[in-house]
């Protein structure tokens, strides 16, 4: 067996190595998708110092990683065949976080993660909001239906970034995504312009958008993000752009789509949209916390 080594994240090539582990062990018992990591890492440039990240390697393979969102939150991935590494990741987190109260994300099916968390003094957080992990088969998809004058199309390339960002800002006022960060997203694996869809209004606005991240190995696409500009809501555009993106993913070989909307705590958000699209929950996100 190769010697185990730990090192700090050094750049985009390391994210790709982290994603290889995520892809290799992905299933409905995993709480992350390769698209999650690309979107979160490059969504906002200039924040790298807020995200200490470490990789544990055996030979050429990453077998565990930890990604801290300072001051207090950890996302992690550990090969289930190496559960003992969880203790190392959690110990590293304890010395890296800058807050006394710390949190870690998981789902119930990750029994090896939860066992390690409990052994380290973590307990389930009393939270009413949670991520709802949902999926749907792509075997049968309705066709997108759009109002007259509206069209659904994928990104053509970097020349579409300004319209894409204007639509993003209209969907999420206050968004800090910049042209620089979206270029970084587009340069990240497994981004594809043919999986980045928008509904274009008659006046040229990006009225709705859906980016689907295709994991070709597992044949599953993650919808992240999905948004509709405030002035164009209740026109069926969110449904149409998601269907267009899922059709593109199916044509590229995907068999399944997943999405992780926030649910609970009176938070309605996009949950009704995904229910209407035929998504059904398969897991609930959990947060574990410790004060020591």
Buried (B, 14 or more C-beta within 10 A) or exposed (E): EEEBEBEEBEEBEBBBBBBBBBBBBBEBBBBBBBBBBBBBBBBBBEEEEEBBBBBBBBEEEBBBBBBBBBEBBBBBBBBBEBBEBBEBBBEBBBEBBEEEEBBBBBBBBBEBBBEBBEEBBBEBBEEEBBBBBBBBEBEEBEEBEBBEEBEBEBBEEBEBBEBBBBBBBBBBEEBEBBEEBBBBBBEBBBBBEBBBBBBBBEEEBBBBBBBBBBBBEBBBBBBBBBBBBEEBEEBBBBBBBBBBBBBBBBEBEBEBBBBBBBBBEEEEEBBEBBEEBBBEBBBEBBBBBBEE
